[in-house]
Amino acid sequence: MDEARARGLLAAAAHDDPGALPGAAEAELLALGENAVFALPGAAANSTEGGLVVKVGRDATHHPELLERAAREMTIAAWLAEASVPAVRAAEPKPRLVEGHPLTVWHRLPAAERPAEPADLAALLRHVHALPAPGFPLPRRDLLGGVERWLRLAGEAIDPDDAAYLRARRDGFASASAALTPRLPLGPIHGDALPRNVHIGPEGPVLVDLETFSFDFREHDLVVMALSRDRYGLPAEQYDAFVTAYGWDVRTWEGCAVLRGARETASCAWVAQHAPANPKAREEFRRRVASLRDEDPEVRWYPF
């Protein structure tokens, strides 16, 4: 889904419900990835008064799990609000469905006071990991569930041998992950625990992007930062600050390499879906696959 398509869906939603999405025609694109995220011009970015953000999801016509995930994210937001966890708040109780695409509406956060750091994330994870199970079902964290869809979206833009390699790698790590014994108790997790999913507002860190919330190994949330240290250039001192703030280093757990390998596989396949339209994504995909084939755990990976 490109920006033009996402804007068309936003316009269609505004047309169907006049007044509910003010200023949709002048919406600011904040992010374009798995979803397109737009800020409506109801309030300035540095305001603490009102304002809405709209998240436009991918076509759920043949992938009903995408609509289910959007609905669950809004339920999770309400649950976190009841538990007093600092997190983004939904402005509507359930998703809209626009031409097969889920569309969700959120309260806009005030402007960030500074970039989030790993220690900020650790503090929020401690809060989330202390929660009991909610009164509604959370899925297990299926790291590898999107691999097939992402590879299919890549189509002929990637080498078929690379796609086959990632499918085989996915299957191997799925089996290995199923045999793991966690060190920490199972419970609610964020599922994509990165500083980019933390917003530092005037009242402190706030958790955003709730769609991967799951009930699974707490180690899932901690392996992400260990991988960031090795693959994405996170300075060692920032990783150490994360470990200190959380209180435990997941790298001491014997299952760390398995969860890391599963996440690397998923991260590589995720890039593939952008390859047809983005030459930088194609280049980065090839870099990542080559490093996995070479079994080199420290080749640097880059955004694109």
Secondary structure in CASP SS format (residue, H / E / C, confidence):
PFRMAT SS
TARGET T0000
AUTHOR 0000-0000-0000
METHOD secondary structure of the structure
MODEL  1
M C 1.00
D C 1.00
E H 1.00
A H 1.00
R H 1.00
A H 1.00
R H 1.00
G H 1.00
L H 1.00
L H 1.00
A H 1.00
A H 1.00
A H 1.00
A H 1.00
H H 1.00
D H 1.00
D C 1.00
P C 1.00
G C 1.00
A C 1.00
L C 1.00
P C 1.00
G C 1.00
A H 1.00
A H 1.00
E H 1.00
A C 1.00
E E 1.00
L E 1.00
L E 1.00
A E 1.00
L E 1.00
G C 1.00
E C 1.00
N C 1.00
A E 1.00
V E 1.00
F E 1.00
A E 1.00
L C 1.00
P C 1.00
G C 1.00
A C 1.00
A C 1.00
A C 1.00
N C 1.00
S C 1.00
T C 1.00
E C 1.00
G C 1.00
G C 1.00
L E 1.00
V E 1.00
V E 1.00
K E 1.00
V E 1.00
G C 1.00
R C 1.00
D C 1.00
A C 1.00
T C 1.00
H C 1.00
H C 1.00
P H 1.00
E H 1.00
L H 1.00
L H 1.00
E H 1.00
R H 1.00
A H 1.00
A H 1.00
R H 1.00
E H 1.00
M H 1.00
T H 1.00
I H 1.00
A H 1.00
A H 1.00
W H 1.00
L H 1.00
A H 1.00
E H 1.00
A C 1.00
S C 1.00
V C 1.00
P C 1.00
A E 1.00
V C 1.00
R C 1.00
A E 1.00
A C 1.00
E C 1.00
P C 1.00
K C 1.00
P C 1.00
R E 1.00
L E 1.00
V E 1.00
E C 1.00
G C 1.00
H E 1.00
P E 1.00
L E 1.00
T E 1.00
V E 1.00
W E 1.00
H E 1.00
R C 1.00
L C 1.00
P C 1.00
A C 1.00
A C 1.00
E C 1.00
R C 1.00
P C 1.00
A C 1.00
E C 1.00
P H 1.00
A H 1.00
D H 1.00
L H 1.00
A H 1.00
A H 1.00
L H 1.00
L H 1.00
R H 1.00
H H 1.00
V H 1.00
H H 1.00
A C 1.00
L C 1.00
P C 1.00
A C 1.00
P C 1.00
G C 1.00
F C 1.00
P C 1.00
L C 1.00
P C 1.00
R C 1.00
R C 1.00
D C 1.00
L C 1.00
L C 1.00
G C 1.00
G C 1.00
V H 1.00
E H 1.00
R H 1.00
W H 1.00
L H 1.00
R H 1.00
L H 1.00
A H 1.00
G H 1.00
E H 1.00
A H 1.00
I C 1.00
D C 1.00
P H 1.00
D H 1.00
D H 1.00
A H 1.00
A H 1.00
Y H 1.00
L H 1.00
R H 1.00
A H 1.00
R H 1.00
R H 1.00
D H 1.00
G H 1.00
F H 1.00
A H 1.00
S H 1.00
A H 1.00
S H 1.00
A H 1.00
A C 1.00
L C 1.00
T C 1.00
P C 1.00
R C 1.00
L C 1.00
P C 1.00
L C 1.00
G E 1.00
P E 1.00
I E 1.00
H C 1.00
G C 1.00
D C 1.00
A C 1.00
L C 1.00
P H 1.00
R H 1.00
N H 1.00
V E 1.00
H E 1.00
I E 1.00
G E 1.00
P C 1.00
E C 1.00
G E 1.00
P E 1.00
V E 1.00
L E 1.00
V C 1.00
D C 1.00
L C 1.00
E C 1.00
T C 1.00
F C 1.00
S E 1.00
F E 1.00
D E 1.00
F C 1.00
R C 1.00
E H 1.00
H H 1.00
D H 1.00
L H 1.00
V H 1.00
V H 1.00
M H 1.00
A H 1.00
L H 1.00
S H 1.00
R H 1.00
D H 1.00
R H 1.00
Y C 1.00
G C 1.00
L C 1.00
P C 1.00
A H 1.00
E H 1.00
Q H 1.00
Y H 1.00
D H 1.00
A H 1.00
F H 1.00
V H 1.00
T H 1.00
A H 1.00
Y H 1.00
G C 1.00
W C 1.00
D C 1.00
V H 1.00
R H 1.00
T H 1.00
W C 1.00
E C 1.00
G C 1.00
C H 1.00
A H 1.00
V H 1.00
L H 1.00
R H 1.00
G H 1.00
A H 1.00
R H 1.00
E H 1.00
T H 1.00
A H 1.00
S H 1.00
C H 1.00
A H 1.00
W H 1.00
V H 1.00
A H 1.00
Q C 1.00
H C 1.00
A C 1.00
P C 1.00
A C 1.00
N C 1.00
P H 1.00
K H 1.00
A H 1.00
R H 1.00
E H 1.00
E H 1.00
F H 1.00
R H 1.00
R H 1.00
R H 1.00
V H 1.00
A H 1.00
S H 1.00
L H 1.00
R H 1.00
D C 1.00
E C 1.00
D C 1.00
P C 1.00
E C 1.00
V C 1.00
R C 1.00
W C 1.00
Y C 1.00
P C 1.00
F C 1.00
END
